[in-house]
Structures are given as C-alpha cells and as structure tokens.
Amino acid sequence: MTAALALPNRLDLPAARPLADALRANSGEDMQVDASTVAHIGGLCLQLLLSAAASARAAGHQFIIAPRSKAFDDAVALFGVSAETFESEGNP
C-alpha cells in the first residue's frame, strides 16, 4: 500500500511539526508526496523530507515526491539538493 501526502503551499517553521507528524504516521510504507502546490520550502521542512526519504529507502520502501512545483525544485536547488533525489524509488 502506498501512502499519499499532499504538501501545503508553505513549508515554513509553523508547517514543520504537522509535516513531521504526517511523515511519522506514514512511516513503514511506500510514500507518494505531492508537492505540486508548494510555493516556499524552508530548511527544516526540507530536512524532514530528506530524512523521511532516507529512512524509507533504508527500510526498502519507496519515497517519491511527485508532482513537484517549479518553486519546490528551485528552492531545494538553492539548498544544493538535486530534484532527482525525490524521483528515485526503493533503496538508494
């Protein structure tokens, strides 16, 4: 079973705890994250997504962020993260 999670428009500090809770609630299964409406992402929320992706893949689960808005891709690129990080499936 694949869990689905739609991200809010702003992934800033106030969004960090709800994001962490949602990611934790769906840990242990494949995850499809929709970032199509994201207009802003801060460093803490990006760290949460990267950590969740690494944990899921280490456990043999898929963690894919798609679709992604251009703003999402541009913002993560500013942090030095490749968009391909969120496209791979299974173990890295």
N, C-alpha and C positions, 0 to 999 in steps of 0.2 A: 504494500500500500504506500502511496506517495502522499505526503502531507503537502498542503498548499498554503502559502503565506503571502498575502499582499502587503507590501510595504507602504507606509504613509508618504505623503508629499514631502514632509520634512523629517529627516533623520538627524535630529539635533539632541542636545543633552536631555530635554524632557522626554524624548522618544526612546532613550536608551533602556530604561527599566522595562517598559512594555515590550520592547523588542527582545530583550534578554529572556523575559518570561515566555514569550511566544516561541522562541527558539528552543528553550529548555523543555517546554511542553511537547515539542515535536521531535525531540532527540530520540535516536534509536530507530529511525525510519528514513526512507528516502525523502528528500525535501525539494520542492519546486517553489522558488521565491519569485514573486512578480514585482519588479522594480520599475514598471513602465510609467508610473506617475511621480517618481522621485525627482524633486527639483533641487534638493540640498541634502548632502550627507556630511556629517561631522566625523572626526577621527574616532571617537568612542564607538559609534554605531558601526563604522567600518571595521573596527577591531572585533566587535561582536560577530559580525558576519564572517570575517576571515576565520575566527576561532571556531565557529559553528561548522564552517565548511571543512576545516582541517579535522575536527573531531568526527564528523560524519564520515568522511572519506577514510579515516584511520580505522573506523569500525566497519568499513566495506559498504557504506551507503552512498547514494548519490546526493549531491548538494549542488543544485543548479540555480543560478539567478538569471531568469529569462521570462519574459522580455525585460529589457533594461532601457531606460530613457537615455537620451544623449547626455543629459545633465548628470545622470548617475555615472556613466562611463567617463565623462570629462572630469568629474570630481574625484573618482578613485584614481584616475591617471595622475592627478595633481599630487596624490599621496604616494605615487610610484608603484601602484598596483596595476597589473595588466588586466584588461577586461577578460582575457582568456582564463584567468583564474576562476571565474564564475561560470565557465562553459563546460569544463571537464566533468566527466562522470566517474563514479567509482573511486578507487584508490589513486592517489596522485602518481 
